[in-house]
Amino acid sequence: MANEVNREFIAALAAANGLDLPDKRLDRVLKQYQSFMRQIARLDAFELKREAEPSVTFSLAKNMEPPAPSAQRKAAGGSNGK
């Protein structure tokens, strides 16, 4: 799919997500997207069983408080009023 992606595809994808990409940025985003798709294809090439679990899990240590919301998140009203 990386080879099928072009500037028009990137512009349409951006517009579908409510973004207005200037023309001068399309080539840069196109290269990044193509690189991303190549990496996804490499990952898909690994023969993993469907039930394979990730080797890394994330959890809080015992007695550890969750991190405070960032200032940006608070400004956007994402702190749930707490």
C-alpha positions in Angstrom: 0.0 0.0 0.0 2.9 2.4 0.6 3.5 2.7 -3.1 -0.2 3.3 -3.8 -0.3 6.4 -1.5 0.0 9.7 -3.2 -0.4 13.4 -2.4 -4.1 13.3 -3.2 -4.6 10.4 -0.8 -2.8 12.2 2.0 -4.9 15.4 1.4 -8.1 13.3 1.4 -7.1 11.5 4.6 -6.2 14.7 6.3 -9.5 16.3 5.2 -11.5 13.3 6.4 -9.9 13.8 9.9 -10.7 17.5 9.9 -7.2 18.7 9.1 -6.2 21.3 6.5 -2.7 20.4 5.3 -0.9 23.1 3.3 0.4 21.9 -0.1 4.0 22.5 1.0 3.6 19.9 3.8 2.0 17.2 1.7 5.3 15.8 0.4 6.8 15.5 3.9 3.6 13.8 5.3 3.6 11.6 2.2 7.1 10.3 2.9 6.3 9.8 6.6 3.1 7.9 5.8 4.9 5.7 3.2 7.6 4.9 5.8 4.9 4.1 8.4 3.2 1.7 5.9 6.5 0.0 5.1 7.1 -0.6 8.8 3.6 -2.0 9.3 4.2 -4.4 6.4 7.5 -5.5 8.0 5.6 -6.2 11.3 2.9 -8.1 9.4 5.5 -10.4 7.9 6.3 -11.9 11.3 4.6 -15.2 11.8 3.0 -14.8 15.2 0.2 -16.9 16.5 -3.0 -15.0 16.9 -3.1 -15.7 20.6 0.4 -14.3 21.1 0.5 -11.7 23.9 2.6 -8.6 23.9 5.9 -9.1 25.8 5.5 -5.7 27.6 2.7 -4.7 29.8 2.2 -1.4 31.6 0.8 -1.0 35.1 1.2 1.2 38.1 3.5 0.0 40.9 1.7 -0.8 44.2 1.0 2.4 46.2 1.7 4.6 43.2 -0.6 7.5 42.4 -1.6 7.9 38.8 0.0 10.9 37.1 -1.8 14.3 37.2 -3.4 15.4 34.0 -1.3 17.6 31.8 -1.9 21.3 31.7 -3.0 21.0 28.1 -5.6 18.3 29.0 -6.9 20.4 31.9 -7.3 23.4 29.5 -9.3 21.3 27.1 -11.6 20.2 29.9 -10.3 16.6 30.0 -9.8 16.3 33.7 -13.5 15.2 34.4 -13.9 18.0 36.9 -11.5 16.4 39.4 
